[in-house]
């Protein structure tokens, strides 16, 4: 929910029903993804700000006019590199779902740089995969991780019970 000015701190998800195939969740450690970047890339992105927009995903899913949705939920600006408020660790804080562009960059340059950052979350070396079973419970810190729900189980269905907690406005601490 990075489209919010104060995105969620994290979520808890409990599996009620699972499928025999598919439905796994992949989690990416974005602290580790940041640590694995070369120093030139870290220096390039450390002071950048990205615009996050609910309409990237939900305008189509909700069959709502993009501008109407944006009027109700204004796009938010967050640092590309976020400092975790408890650990002080840095993490990449952009995602394919809601990050629209990097402020102050030409569109092509912004797209290319964001695409490089998005790929960091797809690296299996920074991921873990949860195979859900009825009763499975997961809690993740959305400030330092990304998650992706793998499909591949149609026509079966899964049933999950989610709880999401409110977070704070992301920031970048240059002293860390």
Secondary structure as the mmCIF struct_conf table of DSSP 4:
data_model
#
loop_
_struct_conf.conf_type_id
_struct_conf.id
_struct_conf.beg_label_comp_id
_struct_conf.beg_label_asym_id
_struct_conf.beg_label_seq_id
_struct_conf.end_label_comp_id
_struct_conf.end_label_asym_id
_struct_conf.end_label_seq_id
TURN_TY1_P TURN_TY1_P1 UNK A 2 UNK A 3
BEND BEND1 UNK A 4 UNK A 4
TURN_TY1_P TURN_TY1_P2 UNK A 5 UNK A 6
STRN STRN1 UNK A 8 UNK A 17
BEND BEND2 UNK A 20 UNK A 21
STRN STRN2 UNK A 25 UNK A 29
HELX_RH_AL_P HELX_RH_AL_P1 UNK A 30 UNK A 35
TURN_TY1_P TURN_TY1_P3 UNK A 36 UNK A 36
BEND BEND3 UNK A 37 UNK A 37
HELX_RH_AL_P HELX_RH_AL_P2 UNK A 39 UNK A 45
TURN_TY1_P TURN_TY1_P4 UNK A 46 UNK A 47
STRN STRN3 UNK A 49 UNK A 52
TURN_TY1_P TURN_TY1_P5 UNK A 54 UNK A 54
HELX_RH_AL_P HELX_RH_AL_P3 UNK A 55 UNK A 61
TURN_TY1_P TURN_TY1_P6 UNK A 62 UNK A 63
HELX_RH_AL_P HELX_RH_AL_P4 UNK A 66 UNK A 72
BEND BEND4 UNK A 73 UNK A 73
STRN STRN4 UNK A 76 UNK A 79
BEND BEND5 UNK A 80 UNK A 80
STRN STRN5 UNK A 81 UNK A 83
HELX_LH_PP_P HELX_LH_PP_P1 UNK A 84 UNK A 84
TURN_TY1_P TURN_TY1_P7 UNK A 85 UNK A 87
STRN STRN6 UNK A 90 UNK A 92
TURN_TY1_P TURN_TY1_P8 UNK A 96 UNK A 98
STRN STRN7 UNK A 99 UNK A 102
TURN_TY1_P TURN_TY1_P9 UNK A 103 UNK A 104
BEND BEND6 UNK A 105 UNK A 105
HELX_RH_AL_P HELX_RH_AL_P5 UNK A 107 UNK A 121
TURN_TY1_P TURN_TY1_P10 UNK A 122 UNK A 122
HELX_RH_3T_P HELX_RH_3T_P1 UNK A 124 UNK A 126
STRN STRN8 UNK A 127 UNK A 130
TURN_TY1_P TURN_TY1_P11 UNK A 134 UNK A 135
STRN STRN9 UNK A 137 UNK A 141
TURN_TY1_P TURN_TY1_P12 UNK A 142 UNK A 144
STRN STRN10 UNK A 145 UNK A 149
TURN_TY1_P TURN_TY1_P13 UNK A 154 UNK A 155
BEND BEND7 UNK A 156 UNK A 156
STRN STRN11 UNK A 159 UNK A 166
TURN_TY1_P TURN_TY1_P14 UNK A 174 UNK A 175
#
